[in-house]
Structures are given as structure tokens and as C-alpha cells.
Amino acid sequence: MLRKTLLYLSHQPQIFRFVRNNGLAKKFASRFVAGETIASACDAVAELKAKGITASLDLLGESVTNEAEARETARQYLELVDEMQRRGLEVNVSVKLTALGQDINDALCEEITRAILAKAKQYGSFVRLDMEGSPYTQRTIDFFEQRLYPDFPDTVGVVLQSALRRTLQDVDWSVSKQCRVRICKGAYLEPATVAFPLKKDVDENYVAAMKRLMESGRYPGLATHDERIIDEAIRFAKEKGIAADRFEFQMLYGVRRDLQERIVKEGWRMRVYVPFGTQWYPYLMRRLAERPANLAFITGNVLKEMVKGR
């Protein structure tokens, strides 16, 4: 019930207008979001780099409704890529196609996305297409396969979600194309006709997809904070002789930082997904919905910090 409530609230813009001007809410969000500016985001990436952790930056925002908004998002991404390169940071970003005009028209979205990919290719870097709710799954895969991947095979990759019933078929497709995939569980509220309603089924689907990608995929990103699944991935890699440079673990900014550092110390690769920007409210609500226990944990820490600051 709490998960459904949080996901519902993530779609309420009137609540966002209130919380963005609320000091407690912004402090709360800072656990998961690296500020609202390119400078603050790059600072967070530099801190991770010092710990041996790489990053993928994501300018928060989705479902723009006009061309000007889409082009402004693209402008900020181009500025971000240049700034990361200038600061000597690995250039790796994540984008949502709906933030780049997918819901306006495909031609506009293609023009804008290809401009970002061209800039990334110039620096020998990488762009990940985030996956959104299930209505966008096939649209995103088709857009990727037909409009982007042929010209940017080393620069662009996609995300698949183990919550969806179709995902193992999509994994087979990705292996046949040898395109780079991030596998995650998924943070959208989906109907049972397209997604597994039970966590155990989502987890089982994740492990099956993970092993297929580790054995036959092209440098997959294993996005999970589930320690049991991480341990199984390590066990499987050792059993099959899969080297540490053939895949990477991925986690979210501010989540299980202890585990992130442990994985690096054990000799495995770790990338952290670092979101930033003014549109942090929907993202924060989805993170809390994934693990409602975060709500109590973060609230306690924020209140402690506020008391200490008095």
C-alpha cells in the first residue's frame, strides 16, 4: 500500500511545487540527488572517483511537452558532457527519451539525441537510454535499434527491467545485437499483465537475465542493491571464469554506500547513477517506493543533522 501511495504521489506536480521550496524536503532529497546544478553534480562525481567508483550522470526530468523544453534539456546535456571532459571526469550520462522529445515526435527526438551521442563519441564516452514505464519499452528498443545503434554502436546502450515479463526475450535480443545493457528491477507501477506482481518473481527474472548477460552479453551493467543477488553474481563470475572487466555493478547515488565501497575493495567494478537537477521530486518518490524503509532512515538522519546544526 505504501509503495503504491508513493508512486501515485510521484505524479502529482502540485505537491512538487510545495516540497521544492521546503528546506526539510530539499535536505531529505540531498541523500539521493546531487544538487540542482552541473557544478554540484560534477563535484559528486569527483568525490566518487576518489573512492575508485565511476558514475553516470542523469539530468532529472521526463515527458517534456514542447520542442523548446526538449532542446533546452539537450543543451544542458551538451554543457554537462563538456564540463565533465574539462574536469577530467569519465564522461558517462543517462538520458530519458521523453525528456528529449519522444512524446512530441520521433524526428525531433532523434535529432536531439544524435547530437548528444555525437558529442559523447567525440570524447570516447557513453550514453545510456533509461527505460521508463512499460508503454515505452518497445518504443525505446525500436528507437535505439533503428535510429541510434547503427551509427553509434560503441556510444549508446539501453536499460531492461526484470519486473517485466518480456525481459528475458529482450535480453536474448540484446545478446544477438551485442549492444550494452543495464539490467535493473524497475521502479514503475505496472499492471500484472505485463509485470510480475511478486518480488520473488522479479528477483528470479533478474538473476536469469543477469547470468545470460554476464556469459554472453557485452559489458552489462548489473544495477541492484540486493546483496544476495550481488553475491550470486560474484559467485557466478568466479565459477564461469568471467573476469572483473567484463561487467560492472551499478547502484544509485546515496544508496548502500558501504556496499559500493566493499565491492570496489574486493576488486570488482562499481558505477553509481548520479541524478541531479531541479526535477528531483518524481525520482525521489520512486526511490522511496522501491524501499519504503528508506523513508524512516533518511528522515531520522536529516533530523539529526538539523539538530546538530542548531
C-alpha positions as CSV (number, residue, x, y, z in Angstrom):
1,M,0.0,0.0,0.0
2,L,2.8,2.5,0.9
3,R,4.6,1.7,-2.3
4,K,1.5,2.4,-4.4
5,T,0.9,5.6,-2.5
6,L,4.5,6.9,-3.1
7,L,4.3,6.1,-6.8
8,Y,1.0,7.9,-7.0
9,L,2.5,10.9,-5.3
10,S,5.4,10.9,-7.7
11,H,2.9,12.0,-10.5
12,Q,1.4,15.0,-8.5
13,P,3.1,18.2,-9.7
14,Q,1.2,20.4,-7.2
15,I,3.0,18.5,-4.4
16,F,6.3,19.0,-6.1
17,R,5.8,22.8,-6.3
18,F,5.3,22.8,-2.5
19,V,8.2,20.5,-1.5
20,R,10.8,22.2,-3.8
21,N,10.5,25.3,-1.6
22,N,10.6,23.3,1.6
23,G,14.0,23.2,3.4
24,L,13.4,19.9,5.1
25,A,12.3,18.2,1.8
26,K,15.4,19.5,0.0
27,K,17.6,18.2,2.7
28,F,15.8,14.9,2.5
29,A,16.3,14.8,-1.3
30,S,20.1,15.5,-1.0
31,R,20.6,12.0,0.2
32,F,19.7,10.7,-3.3
33,V,20.2,13.7,-5.6
34,A,23.5,15.5,-6.3
35,G,22.1,19.0,-6.2
36,E,20.4,21.1,-8.9
37,T,23.4,22.3,-10.9
38,I,26.0,20.8,-13.3
39,A,28.7,22.0,-10.9
40,S,27.3,20.2,-7.9
41,A,26.8,17.0,-10.0
42,C,30.4,17.1,-11.2
43,D,31.6,17.6,-7.6
44,A,29.7,14.4,-6.6
45,V,31.3,12.5,-9.5
46,A,34.8,13.7,-8.4
47,E,34.2,12.5,-4.9
48,L,33.2,9.1,-6.2
49,K,36.2,9.0,-8.4
50,A,38.5,9.5,-5.4
51,K,37.0,6.3,-4.0
52,G,37.6,4.3,-7.2
53,I,33.9,4.5,-8.2
54,T,32.8,5.6,-11.6
55,A,29.5,7.4,-12.3
56,S,26.7,8.0,-14.8
57,L,25.1,11.4,-14.6
58,D,21.4,12.0,-15.2
59,L,19.7,15.3,-15.6
60,L,16.4,14.7,-14.0
61,G,13.2,15.4,-16.0
62,E,10.8,13.5,-18.2
63,S,7.8,13.9,-20.5
64,V,8.5,17.4,-21.9
65,T,5.5,18.8,-23.8
66,N,7.1,21.2,-26.3
67,E,10.1,21.5,-28.6
68,A,11.7,24.3,-26.6
69,E,11.9,22.2,-23.4
70,A,13.4,19.3,-25.3
71,R,16.1,21.5,-26.9
72,E,16.9,23.1,-23.5
73,T,17.3,19.6,-22.0
74,A,19.7,18.7,-24.8
75,R,21.6,22.0,-24.4
76,Q,22.2,21.2,-20.7
77,Y,23.4,17.7,-21.6
78,L,25.9,19.0,-24.1
79,E,27.1,21.5,-21.5
80,L,27.3,18.7,-18.9
81,V,29.4,16.5,-21.2
82,D,31.8,19.3,-22.0
83,E,32.2,20.2,-18.3
84,M,32.9,16.5,-17.3
85,Q,35.5,16.4,-20.0
86,R,37.0,19.7,-18.9
87,R,37.3,18.5,-15.3
88,G,39.0,15.2,-16.3
89,L,36.0,13.1,-15.3
90,E,34.9,10.0,-17.2
91,V,32.0,11.2,-19.5
92,N,29.1,8.8,-18.9
93,V,25.5,10.1,-18.9
94,S,22.0,8.6,-18.8
95,V,19.1,10.2,-20.7
96,K,15.3,9.7,-20.9
97,L,13.9,9.9,-24.4
98,T,10.7,11.5,-23.1
99,A,12.9,14.4,-21.9
100,L,14.3,14.7,-25.4
101,G,11.0,15.0,-27.2
102,Q,9.9,11.4,-27.7
103,D,6.3,12.3,-26.9
104,I,6.4,15.2,-29.3
105,N,7.7,13.4,-32.4
106,D,10.4,10.9,-33.2
107,A,12.2,13.1,-35.7
108,L,12.8,15.8,-33.1
109,C,13.9,13.2,-30.5
110,E,16.3,11.6,-33.0
111,E,17.9,14.9,-34.0
112,I,18.4,15.9,-30.3
113,T,19.6,12.5,-29.1
114,R,22.1,12.1,-32.0
115,A,23.6,15.5,-31.2
116,I,24.3,14.3,-27.6
117,L,25.7,11.0,-28.9
118,A,27.9,12.8,-31.4
119,K,29.4,14.9,-28.6
120,A,29.9,11.8,-26.4
121,K,31.5,9.9,-29.3
122,Q,33.9,12.8,-29.8
123,Y,35.2,12.2,-26.2
124,G,35.1,8.4,-26.5
125,S,32.4,8.2,-23.9
126,F,29.0,6.6,-23.3
127,V,25.3,7.4,-23.2
128,R,22.6,5.2,-21.6
129,L,19.0,5.4,-22.7
130,D,17.0,5.0,-19.5
131,M,13.9,2.8,-19.7
132,E,10.6,4.3,-18.5
133,G,7.2,2.7,-17.9
134,S,6.1,-0.3,-20.0
135,P,4.2,1.7,-22.6
136,Y,7.6,3.0,-23.7
137,T,9.5,-0.3,-23.7
138,Q,9.1,-1.4,-27.3
139,R,9.2,2.2,-28.5
140,T,12.5,2.8,-26.8
141,I,14.0,-0.5,-28.1
142,D,12.8,0.3,-31.6
143,F,14.2,3.8,-31.5
144,F,17.5,2.6,-30.2
145,E,17.8,-0.3,-32.7
146,Q,16.7,1.6,-35.8
147,R,17.8,5.2,-35.3
148,L,20.8,5.2,-33.0
149,Y,22.7,1.9,-32.6
150,P,23.7,1.5,-36.3
151,D,25.7,4.7,-36.2
152,F,26.8,4.7,-32.5
153,P,27.3,1.0,-31.6
154,D,30.1,1.9,-29.0
155,T,28.5,5.0,-27.7
156,V,24.9,4.1,-26.7
157,G,23.2,1.4,-24.7
158,V,19.7,0.6,-23.2
159,V,18.1,-0.5,-19.9
160,L,16.0,-3.6,-19.3
161,Q,13.7,-4.2,-16.3
162,S,13.4,-7.6,-14.7
163,A,9.9,-6.7,-13.4
164,L,8.6,-7.0,-16.9
165,R,7.5,-10.5,-18.1
166,R,9.1,-9.8,-21.6
167,T,12.6,-9.1,-20.4
168,L,14.3,-12.4,-21.0
169,Q,13.3,-12.2,-24.6
170,D,14.7,-8.7,-24.7
171,V,17.9,-10.0,-23.2
172,D,18.2,-12.5,-26.0
173,W,17.7,-9.7,-28.5
174,S,20.4,-7.6,-26.9
175,V,22.8,-10.6,-26.9
176,S,22.1,-11.1,-30.6
177,K,22.9,-7.4,-31.3
178,Q,25.8,-7.3,-28.9
179,C,24.6,-4.0,-27.5
180,R,25.3,-2.8,-24.0
181,V,22.5,-3.3,-21.4
182,R,21.9,-2.2,-17.9
183,I,19.6,-4.7,-16.1
184,C,17.6,-3.4,-13.2
185,K,14.4,-4.4,-11.4
186,G,12.3,-1.4,-12.4
187,A,10.6,1.3,-10.3
188,Y,7.3,1.8,-12.1
189,L,3.9,0.7,-11.0
190,E,2.8,-1.8,-13.8
191,P,-0.2,-4.0,-14.4
192,A,0.1,-7.7,-13.6
193,T,-0.5,-8.5,-17.3
194,V,2.9,-7.1,-18.2
195,A,4.9,-7.3,-14.9
196,F,5.4,-9.7,-12.1
197,P,3.5,-8.6,-9.0
198,L,5.6,-10.6,-6.6
199,K,9.2,-9.6,-5.6
200,K,10.4,-13.2,-5.7
201,D,9.5,-13.5,-9.3
202,V,11.1,-10.2,-10.1
203,D,14.3,-11.4,-8.4
204,E,14.3,-14.7,-10.2
205,N,13.9,-13.0,-13.5
206,Y,16.7,-10.6,-12.6
207,V,19.1,-13.4,-11.8
208,A,18.3,-15.3,-15.0
209,A,18.8,-12.1,-17.1
210,M,21.9,-11.2,-15.2
211,K,23.6,-14.6,-15.9
212,R,22.7,-14.6,-19.6
213,L,24.2,-11.1,-19.9
214,M,27.3,-11.9,-17.9
215,E,28.0,-15.0,-20.0
216,S,27.1,-13.7,-23.5
217,G,26.4,-10.0,-23.3
218,R,28.6,-7.0,-24.0
219,Y,29.8,-5.4,-20.8
220,P,26.5,-5.5,-18.9
221,G,25.7,-3.2,-16.0
222,L,24.2,-5.1,-13.1
223,A,22.1,-2.5,-11.3
224,T,21.0,-3.8,-7.9
225,H,21.4,-3.1,-4.2
226,D,20.3,-6.6,-3.3
227,E,23.2,-8.1,-1.5
228,R,22.1,-11.7,-2.2
229,I,22.0,-11.0,-5.9
230,I,25.4,-9.3,-5.8
231,D,26.9,-12.3,-4.0
232,E,25.3,-14.6,-6.6
233,A,26.8,-12.5,-9.4
234,I,30.3,-12.7,-7.8
235,R,29.9,-16.5,-7.3
236,F,28.8,-17.0,-10.8
237,A,31.6,-14.9,-12.2
238,K,34.2,-16.9,-10.3
239,E,32.5,-20.2,-11.3
240,K,32.4,-19.3,-15.0
241,G,35.8,-17.6,-15.1
242,I,34.2,-14.2,-16.0
243,A,36.8,-11.5,-15.5
244,A,36.1,-8.4,-13.5
245,D,36.5,-6.2,-16.5
246,R,33.6,-7.9,-18.4
247,F,30.8,-6.3,-16.4
248,E,30.1,-3.8,-13.7
249,F,27.9,-3.4,-10.7
250,Q,25.7,-0.3,-10.6
251,M,23.9,1.4,-7.7
252,L,22.1,4.6,-7.0
253,Y,23.6,7.7,-5.5
254,G,23.2,7.7,-1.8
255,V,22.1,4.0,-1.5
256,R,24.2,1.4,0.2
257,R,27.4,3.4,0.1
258,D,29.0,0.9,2.4
259,L,28.3,-1.9,-0.1
260,Q,29.6,0.2,-3.0
261,E,32.9,0.6,-1.3
262,R,33.1,-3.0,-0.3
263,I,32.6,-4.2,-3.9
264,V,35.4,-1.9,-5.1
265,K,37.8,-3.1,-2.3
266,E,37.1,-6.7,-3.4
267,G,38.3,-5.9,-6.9
268,W,35.0,-5.5,-8.8
269,R,33.9,-2.5,-10.9
270,M,31.3,-0.2,-9.5
271,R,29.4,2.6,-11.2
272,V,27.0,5.0,-9.4
273,Y,24.0,6.5,-11.1
274,V,24.1,10.2,-10.1
275,P,20.9,12.2,-10.7
276,F,20.8,16.0,-10.4
277,G,18.6,18.9,-11.4
278,T,15.5,20.8,-10.3
279,Q,13.1,18.0,-11.3
280,W,14.1,15.7,-8.4
281,Y,10.7,15.1,-6.8
282,P,9.3,12.2,-9.1
283,Y,12.7,10.5,-8.9
284,L,12.8,10.7,-5.1
285,M,9.3,9.3,-4.7
286,R,10.2,6.3,-6.9
287,R,13.3,5.6,-4.8
288,L,11.3,5.6,-1.6
289,A,8.7,3.3,-3.3
290,E,11.4,0.8,-4.1
291,R,12.3,0.6,-0.4
292,P,9.9,2.3,1.9
293,A,12.3,1.7,4.9
294,N,14.4,4.5,3.3
295,L,11.7,6.9,4.4
296,A,12.3,6.4,8.1
297,F,16.1,6.0,7.7
298,I,16.5,9.3,5.8
299,T,14.1,11.2,8.0
300,G,16.0,10.2,11.1
301,N,19.3,11.3,9.6
302,V,18.0,14.6,8.3
303,L,16.5,15.5,11.7
304,K,19.8,14.5,13.5
305,E,21.7,16.8,11.2
306,M,19.3,19.7,11.7
307,V,19.5,19.3,15.5
308,K,23.4,19.3,15.3
309,G,23.3,22.4,13.2
310,R,21.4,24.5,15.7
